[in-house]
Amino acid sequence: MLSKDVSFDSVISSTLHRDPSGTYSKMDARSKAQYHEAIRRLSVVARTSERAVADMAVALAEGNLSDSELERRHAGYYLLCEGQTELLGSLDAKGDPASFWRRMSIAGKLSVYCGAISVVSALYVAALLAGQLQSGLSVGIAVMGLCGLIAASHTGVQWVNQVARVLRGPQRLPRLDYSKGIPSESRTVIAVPSLLSSKEAMDELVADLEIAYRGNNDHNVSFCLLTDFMESRHESDVDDERLLSHAVTAIEALSMKLGGRIALLHRARQWNASEGVWVGWERKRGKLEDFNSFIMGRVGLDHYQTVAGDTEALAGIKYVITLDDDLGLQAGQASEMASAMAHPLNAARLSEDGRSVRRGYGLLQPSLYALSRRPRPTRYEHLYGTIVISANSSGIKANAYQDLFGQSSFCGKGIYDVAVFDTVLHGTFPQNLILSHDMLEGSFVRCGSITDIEMPEEFPATYSSNIKRRHRWMRGDWQTSSMILPKHRDGTGVLRQNAIPLFGRYLIADNVRRILAPMALFAALTLGIFVAPRPVLWTLGMLGTLLLPVASSIVLHVYLNGRRTNLSLVSSLLAKWLFTTSLNICFLAYEFVVTADAALRSSFRMLVSKRKLLEWTPQSVVNARPDPGVLANIRLMISSPLLAAALAATAVAYRPAAAAPAIALATVWTVAPLIAWWLGQPSRARGIAK
C-alpha cells in the first residue's frame, strides 16, 4: 500500500539515481516511493535482496540505451510495466499472480473479465429460475430468463469489479516533479469549449476562468475559450453580435488584468443539411479538432471568425487540458496532470500504422465527482452529490478498468498530447454521426485515469434535466455502436478499416449493454407477473439485481478500511445508497420508455432519415431552465402511471395470483412523477458557494 508519508532506503535510492534515462531524479516523491514499493514486492517474489532488484533494473535499462523506445531505457519500465517479466527472468525468478496478469494480452484479460461477469449473472438467474420450472421450460419463461440475464449483468459487473478491487487494488500512475512549474517542453493550454448563450453565462464562465487561472498561475500554462454561437435556423441572429462583443470584451479585460495567457477563438456557424440548422461544425468535437489543427499549424487564426486576447500564448503547446464550461479545475491540478503526461512510462506509443495508441497514454483523465455550487441545492443534487471515499491512505481511488486493464473510458475532462491526438484522430470519424465522441476518442488514443486527482462536475438540479442528459448520452452511445464494425467511413466519407483497439470495442458493446439493462429489467418484471409460476419470488429476485450490489459495497468498504471504518459514514452511505436504489426502482417504468425512445429514435435516424443525429441541448442551458413544476412533471412522466395502471389492471383481471407484486410495482411507478418533482425542490442542506 502506497502511503503519502514516504521514506527511501539510501542505497536503493542511489542505485535508482543511476537510471540512464535520468527520469528517476526528475520524479516526485510519491512516484519514487512507488518504485521503492515495487522493488520491495519484487524482491519477495524473486527471493533476493532489494539491492539486487534495483541493480538489475538499472542494468537492463543500460543494456537498452540504443532502443528507440524511451521507456526501455528507464529502470521504471522493469519495475512497473511489461519489463517486469524480463527483470524476473534475469533474476531466475517466476512471477506472482500480479505479474501473470500484467503479461496477459488485453484479449485474455477481457475474456477472463467478461467470462466472470457472465458466470455470475448466469448463476444468479439460474438460481431464480430453479424455483420457476415446476412445469418445465416454456417459451415465456425462456424469454423472461433471457431478459433477467441481461438485467442481472448489472449485478455481475458490480460484483466482479468489487472482487477486482480487493485483488488488484488502485494503481497510481507515476509522474515527474513539476512542483516548481511546468517546463517549456510541456507547455499546456486549458481549453474550454463553450457556447455563447447569454451574457450572464459568459460572466459566470469568465469568473470561473479567473479562479482557475489564479490557482494554476504558471508561465507555461495558458487558457483558451473555444466558442460557437447557439444553433439557429439562420446564419446570423440578432443577438449574435451583442453576445460575441461581450465575450471579446470580457476575455480581453481578463487577459489584461491577469497579465496575458488568456485567449478566445470563436467559430462561425456553418449550414448543416443533416441537422437542418446553422451550427458550429461537429459541435464540441469539431471545436477541439479545429483547435488541434490550429496548434499543429494546419490552419491559422484566419480559420476563426473572431479571435481575442493573448493568442501568442498558444504557440508551442504540448498538452491540452479540455474541460466543460463548469471548469472544476482546482489549484495546482494543471501541473499535476502535465507531470503525469510527461513521465516516459505514460508517454504514448503509436501503432505501426499510426492510427491508434498501442502503449502508454495519449490522454489522461482525473476522477470526477458530482458537486452542486448553488447556495441551496435541490434534494436531487444533495442526494446524488458524491461522498468521496478513498480505498487506501494514499488517496488513490479504485477504477476497475484502470486497475485491471491499465486504461479506462474517457468521460470528457482530461489532458491529452495534442500531437498524438491530432495524428490519430484528425479526419478519423464520420461527419454528422458521432454524438458521444469522448469514449471513442479515449479508445483510439488510449485513455488512462489519474484517480488521485479529483475534479468536481456540476450535477443536474432535477431528475427531469438529468434524464434529458442521459437520453442524449444513450442516443450517442447507440449511434456509436456502428463503430464496432470492421469498417467505417472517415471524415471524408471514405470507407476504411476500423482501427479501434479491442478494449474500445468492448466499451462500445458494454455501453449497449447498459442501455439494454433497464429495459430488460422492466421486461423481466412484467413478464414475471404473467408467466412466472412463483411471481413474488421472481419479482424479489429481479429487484435484488439492484439491491444486492449495495449490500456488497458496504461489506467491501468495511473490509478495505478495517479498524479505520467510520460507522457513522457507513450508516450514512447505506441509507443513501438504499434510497437511490429505491428511486431507480421507482423510475424504472419511465426509464424503460426513455431508453426505448433513445434506441428507436437513433436507429430510425441512422437507418432511415439520416437527420438530427447531432441533436443536442447544452447541459448549461437545460440547468438554467426553471423547475417545471408538479403538473409539468406529471405530463413529462405520464407514461409511468399509464404503464403502471395497465400492468395492475391486467394482472388483477387475468392473473390474480400475481396481483400483489403487480400492484406493488404499479404503486411506486404511479407516484414516480410526484417523487421526481419533490426531489427537484430546494434541500435544507447548503451547497458549495462559488
N, C-alpha and C positions, 0 to 999 in steps of 0.2 A: 504494500500500500504506500503510495507516494504522499509524503507529508509536506505541508507548507514549510515546516521547520527542517532545514536541510543542513547536513554537515558532511564533509568529504574526508575520506582517507587520503592523506597527503601523498602516499606512494602511488596510489591508483590515479589520483588527480594529476600528478606529474607525468605519469605514463600517458594519460589521455591528452595532455598538452603537447605530446609529440605527434598528435594526429596530423598526417601530412597535408590534409586539406586546410588546416588551420581553423576548422569550424568550431571545435570544442572550446577554444579560448574566446570565441565570439558569442557563446550561448548564454542565456540567462541562467540564474541559479537553479531554478526548478527543473530545467531541461538537463543540466549537469547531474542533478540528483537522480533524474530518470535513468541516465546512463549508468550511474553507480548502482542503482537498484537492479538494473538488467544484469550487470556484472555479478552481483551477489546471487541472483537467481541462476544464472548460467554456470556459476562455479559449483553450485549444489547439483545441478543436472549433470555436469561433466565430472563431478567428484575431483575437483582440482582447486587450486588457490585462486583467489580473485586476481592476484597479480598475473597469473598465467593467462587468465581470460583476457585481461586488459592488454597484455603484451601481444597476444595472438591477434586481437582485433586491430591493433596498430600495425602489426606485421603484414596482415592481409591487405590493409589499406595501402601500405607502402609497396606491396607487390602488384598493385593495380594502378600505379601512377600514370601509366600510358593508356588506361581505359578512357574511352570518350565520355563515359557517363560519370559525372562528378561524384555522385553518391558512393560509388565503389571505391573512391579514393578517400572516403571518410570512415573513420573507425565505427561511427554510429550505425552504419549500414549493416555491420556484422553483429551488432548488439541488439538492434530493434527490428530489423527488416529481414528480407529474404536471405541476406548474407549469414543469418544465424546457422543455417544448415552447413554452410562452408566452414564456419568457425567451429561448430561442434565436431564436424568431421576431422578437422585439423587437430582437435584435441582428443581424437579417438573416442568420442562420446556419442551416445544415442540421444535423440531428442526426447523431450517430455511431450505430453498431450498438446500443450500450447504450441510447441514447435511443429508438431504434426499438423495442427490446424492451420498454422501460418503457411506451411508448404503446400497445402491443398489448393487446387485450382478453384477459381470462382465457380465453375460449373459443379465441382464436387461439393463446395460449401452450400451452394443453393440447393443441391439435391438433398443434402442432409437436413437443411433448414426447412424446406418445403415438405420433405418427407415426414419430418417430426410434426409439423402442423397438420398435415393430412391424417396421420395416425391418431393424434389426439382428438381431432374433430370427428373422425370416423368412429373411434371408440366411444366418444360421448353420445353420438347419435345412435350407435348400435345398442348402447345400454338403455336408451329411451325406447327404441323400437322393440326391444326384447319383451317389454310389457304390453306391446300392441299387436302381437302376432298370434293371438289365440286361435283366430280363424284363418290363418295363413296370410300370405302376402298378396294383397290386391293392388291394382293399378293406382288407386287413390292413395294407399299407404306408401307405395313406392315413390310417388311424386312428392308426398308430404315429407318423406325421409330425405329426398334429394334437396328440397328446399331447406330442411333442417340442417343438412350437412353444410350448405353454403352459409347459413346463419351461424352455425357453430364454429366456422372458421375464425370468427372474431375471438372466441374463447381460445381456440388453438393458437392463434398468433400471440395473444396476451400471455398465455402460459409458457410458450416456448421462449418468448422474449424475457420473461421473468427468470426462467432457468438459465438462460444465457447470461443474464446479469450477474447471477451467482457464480457461474463457471468462468466467465471471462473478465468481468469487472470493467469499469470505464477505462478507456485508453486515451491518454493525453498526447497531443501532437507536439513534438519539440519545437522550439523557436529560438531565434537569436536574441541578443540583448539590445533592444532599441530604447532603453530607458533614458538615454541621453539625447534621443532624437533619431528620426528616420534619415538614413544616409541618402545621398543624391541618387545612387543606383536603385533605390527603392521608392522613388517619388510616387506619391499616392494622391489620387483625387477622389473626393467623396461626391458621387453623382446622385442626384435626386430627381428621377423622372416625375413630372407633375403636370397637372392641367390647370389652365387659367380659368377658374370657375367663378371667383369673386374676389373683391378687394380684401375682404375680411380673411378669406382663406390664405391669400398671399401674405398678409401682415402676420398671420399666425405662423406661416412657414418661415418667414424671414426671422421672426423672433426665435424660433427653434434653431435656425441656422446659426444665429449668433451664439446661442448656448453651446451648440456642438463645436463651433469654431473656438470659443474660449477654452473649452475642455480638451481640445486637440490642437492647440496652437503650436504648430511646427512649421519651420521654413519649407519643408518638403511635403507639406500637406495642403492641398487646395480644395475648394468647394465649387461645385457647378450645378446649377439648376438646369434641367433639360425639360423644356416646356412645350406644350401644344395648346391650341385652343380646344374647347369642347367641340365634339362633333356637331355638324349642322347640315341643314338642307341647302345651305348657301355657302359660297366660297368665303364670304365675309359677313359677319353680323355687326349690328350697330354698336355692341359693347366691346368689340374686339380691340379697337384702338385704345379705348379707355383702360381696359384691363392690362394690355401689354405695356402701355406707357407707365401705369402704376407699378408694374413688376420691374421694369427697367430702372425707374427712379429709385425704388426700394433697394434693389441689388447694388446699384452704383453708390448709393448713400452708405450702405452697409460695408461695401468694399473699401470705401474711403475712410470710414470710421475705424475699421479694424486693420488697415494697412495693406489692403490688397488680398490676392489669392482667393477671390470670390468672383464667379462669373455666371452669366446666363446665356444659354443657347436656345433660341426659340425657332421651331419649325413652322412652316406654313401648312395649311390644310391641302390635301390632295383629294381629287374625286375618286371614290371607291365604288365602282359599279356593283360589286358584290353586296356591299352594305347599303348602297343607295344613299350615301351621305358623303359630305366633305369631312375628312378626318385626317389626323396625322398618320403617316404611313406605318402600318403594322403596330400602331398604338405604342405601348411601353417597350415591347421587344424591338420595334423599329427605332425608337429613340436611342436605345442602347447600341444597336447595330450601327446607326449613323454616327454616334459618338465615338465608337471604336474606330470607325473608318476615318474620322477626323484625327484622332490621336495617332493612328498609323500613317497619316499623310495621304490617304486615298482621296479625301475631299478636303476642301479648305473652309474658312469661315463663310465664304460666299454661298455655301450649301444651305446656310440657315437664313431665315427671313430677317431675324434680328439677333444681334449679339450685344452684350453689355458687361461691364465690369472688367476685371483683370484677366483677359483671355491669354496673356503671355504666360501666366502661371500654369497653363495646361500643356506646356511643352515638356518633352522628356518624361512623360508619365509611364511608370512601370505597372502600377496596380490601380484598379478601380474598385472602390467600395460603393456598391449600389444599395440604396435604401429607399423605402417608400416615403411618402411625404409626411408620415408621422415621425420620421427620423429615428429616434430612440438611441442614438449614439451617445454613449457615456464617456466621461473624461478618460483620456488615455487609451481608448479602445482602438483608435486608428493605428497607433504604433504597435499595439499588441497583435492586431490582425496582420499587419505588414510583416512583423517579425516572424510570424508563423509561416507566411507565404515564402519568405526569403530563405528559410532553412533548406539546405540541399536535400534532405530526406523527403521534404514535401514538394520539391520542385517538380513540375510536370514533365513527363517524358512522352512524346508523341508516338503513335503507332507508325509503322513504316510508310503508310500512305498519307500520314498527316491528318487523317480525318477524325481521330479520337485520341484521348489520352490513355495510355496503357498503364502508366505507373506514376505515382506522385499525384499532385492535385493542380488543376487549373483554376480551382475555385474552392474557397473555404467559407463556411457559414458559422455564425455564432449560435448559441442556444437562445430560442425566443420564448418569451413568456407574456401572457396577457396582462394588461395593466390599463386601468381607467385613469385618465387625467382630469376628469371632471370633479369639481368640489363635492358634488353629491352623485355618485354613480347610481345607476339603476340596480335593482335587485339582480337582474340578469348579469350585469357586469361584475357585481360583487361576488356572485356565486361562481362564475366561471373564471374569475381572476385567479391566476395560478399561484399556489403556495410553493415556492421553490425549495426543493429538498435535495441536498447533496448526498450521494451514496457513500462518500468517504470524507476524511478530514481534508482532502486536497481541494474540495470544491468542484471536482470534475463530475459532471452529470453523466449518467448512463445514456447511451444511444445505441440501440440494438444493432442497427445497420453498421454504424461506425465500428463498434466493438467486435462484431462478427466478420464483417466483410471489408473493413478498412475504408469504407466510403459510405455516403449517405444520400438522401434525397433532398435536393435543393428546394428551399421554401421562399426564396425571393430576396432575402437580405444577405449580403456577404461580400467578400473581396475576391477579385479574380485578376489573373495575369492577362493583361489586355492583349499582348501579342499571341498568347496561346488561344484565348477566347476568339480572337479575330481569325486566326489561321483555321481553326476547327469549324467555326460556326458561320462565318460570312457566306451568305448565299446558300446555306445548307437546307433550310426549312422551306416548304412550300408557302406561298403567299395566301392570305385570306383563309387560313385553316387553323393555325396554331394559336389557340386562346390561352391555354395553360402551358406556357413555354418554360417556366422555371425548372421543372423536373427534367424536361428534355435537355435543356442546356447543361444542367448538372450532370446528366448521364454521359453526354458526349465529352465534356472536359474533365470529368471525374471530380465530384464534389466530396469534400471532407468536412467534418464537424469539429470545431474547437469549442467544446461544450463547457469549458471553464470560463468562457466569455459569454456573458448573458446580456441580452438586449431586449428591452420591453417593446411590445407591439400593441397598438390600440385595438381593443376588442369591441365588436358591435354592441350598441347600447341596448338593443331589443332583440327578441327572438326573430321577429319579422325581418329585421335588417340582416341578421346572421343567416337566415335561411335563404335570403336572396343572394348573399355572397356564396353560400355553399352551392346554390343552384348553378351559378356561373362556373364554380370550380368543377362541378360534376359535368356540365356541358363541355368544359375544356378537356377534362380527362377522357370523356367519351370520344371526342374528336381526335385526341392524341392517340387513341388506341390504334389508329391506322398506321402509326409509326412502328408498330411491332412487326409489320410485314417485311418480307425480304427486300422489297424495293419501294422507293417513294420518290416523289417529284421534288426537285430542289427549287431554289428561289427563282430560277428562270423557266421552270416548267419542265425541265429535262428529267426523264426517269433515270434514277441512279440506284446502285446497290446500297442498301441500308447499312451504314457503318456504326449504328448504335451498339454499344457493348452489351454483353449478355445481362449484366446487372441492370442496365437501363430497360431492357425488355421485360425483366422481372418486375420492375417498378410499374411499368405500363400495365402489365397483367394484374398486379396487385391493386392498382387504382380501380380497375374494372371490378375486381372482387369487392372492394369497399363500396362501390356503387350498388352492386347486386345484393350485398348482405342485408341491408334493412328491408329491401323488397322481399327477399327470401324469408326473412323472419316474419314479416306480416303474412305472407302466403302460408308459411308453415303453421302459424297460429290459427288462421281462419280455416285452413284445410283440416287441422286437428279437431276443430269444433264439429265438423261434419263427417269425417271418416275415421278418426281415431277411436278404437274400442274403449279406451280409457282417456277421455279428453282432458280431464283435470290434471292427470299425471303428465300428459304431453305438454299442456299449457305451462305448467310449472317448470318443466324441463327446458322448454324453449326460452322462458323468461330467465332461466338460470344462465343462459349464454351471456347475458348482460350482467347478472348479479355476481356470479362466481368469480370473475376476474377482480372484482372489488375486494372480496374476501382474501384472495391470494395476494393482492397488492399490499394489504395491511400486514399479512403474515411476512411477506418479503421485507417490508420496511422495518418491522421489529427484528427480523433475523439479521439484516445488514447493520443495524445500529446497535444491537445488543444492549449493553448497560446504558448506552447513551440515549436510548429511546425516551422520547418525551411523551408520556402517556396522555397529557392534555392535547398535544398536537395530533397524536394518533386518533383520539376520540373525535377531534375536530375534522380530521381528514375522512374518517369513516362516515361521519354524519353528512359531510359534503358530498362524498362520492356516492353514497346511497341515495341522496336526494337528486343528484344529477342523473343517476341511472334511472330513478323513478320517472324523471322528466323525459328521458329517452323513450321509456315505455309509453308515457302519456302522449308524446308527439309522434308515435310510430305510424299511425294511420295517415296522418297528414304528410309525413316524410315519405311514405310509400308513394303518395300521389306526386309529390315534388320530384322524387328521384325518377319515377317512371316518366314524368313530363320531360325532365332533362335528357334522359336517354332517347326517348322517342323524338323529341324536338331536334336534337343534334343529328340523329340518324336521318330524319327527313331532310334536313338542311344539307347534310353531306352527300346523300344519295340522289335527292330529287331537286330541290330548289337551288342549291349552291349559293344561297344568300344568308346573310345575318350570322355567319359563323364566328364573327368577331364581336358580336353584340355584347356590350359591357357598360355598366354604370359604375363609375368610380366609388369606392367604399366611402371616401370622404364626403361625397355628395349624398350617399344613402344615409350616413350617420348624421348629416346636418338636417335631415328632414325631421319634422316634429313627430312625437308619438302618435301613431294612427288612431288611438282611442279604442274603446272596447267594441263598438259596433264595427269599426273597420277591421279589427282582428277577427271578429266572427265571420265577416264577409270573406276575408282572405283565407281563413281556415275552414270554411263551411264544409269542405269535403270530409273532414274528420268526423263531425257529428252525423253526417249523412251515411258514411260507411258504417259507423257505429250502430245507427238505427237499423240499417239493412241487416247487419250481422245478428243483432239481438232478435229482431222480428223473425228472421228466417230460422234461427236456432229454436226459438220458442215454438214456432209453428211446425217445423219438420223434424226437430231432434231435441225433444225436451230433456233428454239425459245430459245434453251438453249446454243447457240453458245457463247454469251457474257460471262457468268460465266465460261464456259469451256475454252475459250481462255485466260481469266484472270488467271485461275489456271494453265493452261498449260505454260503460260509465266513465272511465278515465279518458277515452277518446272523445267523448261528448264535451267534457269540460276543458279540453285542451285549449280552445281559443281564449277562454277566460283566464286560464293559468298563464298563457303567453302574455296577455295584457297585464296581468298582475306583476309578472316579472319585469315588465318594462317601466314600472313606476319607480321613483327615486327610493333608494335604500337609506336607512339611518346611518349606515357606515359612511365614512368620509373617504374620498378618493385622494389621488396624488395631485397636488396643485402644480401647475406649470412653473 
